[in-house]
Amino acid sequence: MSYFQTIYAAELPHRAVVVYMYLRDRSNWEGACWPSIGTIARDLRLSRSTVQRALNDLYRAGFLEKQNRHRPNGSLTSNLFTVK
């Protein structure tokens, strides 16, 4: 069985598959990673809006969890992504 067989079998847009593979490649052994949307877009040569749509596709399909991260003063910083 291929490592990515479940993502290939899911009926997701190509953008979501590419972003999933990017996040999986950059995640630690627990599946956690925290690249910014701008970093993902730049590295994959996609627009920020395309990356955001891909992330939403992955959330809805259950391949990704997102946790907001906050600074000590309470303001929002980066997101913690956990790929499944």
VEXDREN-2710 file (C-alpha; in Angstrom, 1 decimal):
% VEXDREN-2710
k/r/px/py/pz
1/MET/0.0/0.0/0.0
2/SER/1.3/3.4/-1.0
3/TYR/2.1/6.0/1.8
4/PHE/-0.2/8.5/0.0
5/GLN/-2.9/6.0/-1.2
6/THR/-5.7/7.5/1.0
7/ILE/-5.1/11.0/-0.3
8/TYR/-4.9/9.8/-3.9
9/ALA/-8.2/7.8/-3.4
10/ALA/-10.0/10.8/-1.9
11/GLU/-11.9/12.9/-4.4
12/LEU/-9.9/16.1/-3.7
13/PRO/-8.8/18.8/-6.0
14/HIS/-5.1/18.6/-7.2
15/ARG/-4.3/21.7/-5.1
16/ALA/-5.3/19.9/-1.9
17/VAL/-3.2/16.9/-2.7
18/VAL/-0.1/19.0/-3.4
19/VAL/-0.6/21.1/-0.2
20/TYR/-1.1/17.9/1.8
21/MET/2.1/16.3/0.4
22/TYR/4.0/19.6/1.2
23/LEU/2.7/19.6/4.8
24/ARG/3.4/15.9/5.3
25/ASP/7.0/16.5/4.0
26/ARG/7.5/19.2/6.6
27/SER/5.8/17.6/9.5
28/ASN/7.5/16.0/12.5
29/TRP/6.9/12.5/13.7
30/GLU/3.6/13.6/15.3
31/GLY/2.3/15.1/12.1
32/ALA/2.8/18.7/13.4
33/CYS/4.1/21.6/11.3
34/TRP/3.6/25.3/11.2
35/PRO/4.4/27.0/7.9
36/SER/2.7/30.2/7.0
37/ILE/0.2/30.3/4.1
38/GLY/2.7/32.7/2.4
39/THR/5.5/30.2/2.8
40/ILE/3.4/27.4/1.4
41/ALA/2.3/29.6/-1.5
42/ARG/5.9/30.7/-2.3
43/ASP/7.4/27.2/-2.1
44/LEU/4.7/25.7/-4.3
45/ARG/4.3/28.7/-6.6
46/LEU/0.6/28.9/-5.9
47/SER/-1.4/32.0/-4.9
48/ARG/-2.3/32.5/-1.2
49/SER/-6.0/32.1/-2.0
50/THR/-5.3/28.7/-3.7
51/VAL/-3.4/27.5/-0.7
52/GLN/-6.3/28.7/1.6
53/ARG/-8.8/26.8/-0.5
54/ALA/-6.6/23.7/-0.5
55/LEU/-6.3/23.9/3.3
56/ASN/-10.1/24.2/3.6
57/ASP/-10.5/21.2/1.3
58/LEU/-8.2/19.2/3.6
59/TYR/-10.0/20.3/6.8
60/ARG/-13.4/19.3/5.4
61/ALA/-12.1/15.9/4.2
62/GLY/-10.5/15.2/7.6
63/PHE/-6.9/15.1/6.4
64/LEU/-5.8/18.1/8.5
65/GLU/-6.4/19.8/11.8
66/LYS/-5.6/23.4/12.6
67/GLN/-4.9/24.9/15.9
68/ASN/-4.5/28.7/16.4
69/ARG/-1.3/29.7/18.2
70/HIS/-1.1/32.8/20.3
71/ARG/1.7/35.2/21.4
72/PRO/2.1/35.8/25.2
73/ASN/0.1/39.0/24.8
74/GLY/-2.8/37.0/23.4
75/SER/-2.6/38.1/19.7
76/LEU/-2.8/35.5/17.0
77/THR/0.5/34.2/15.5
78/SER/0.9/31.2/13.2
79/ASN/-1.3/28.1/12.9
80/LEU/-0.2/24.6/14.0
81/PHE/-1.2/22.1/11.3
82/THR/-1.5/18.4/12.1
83/VAL/-1.6/16.2/9.1
84/LYS/-3.3/12.8/9.4
END
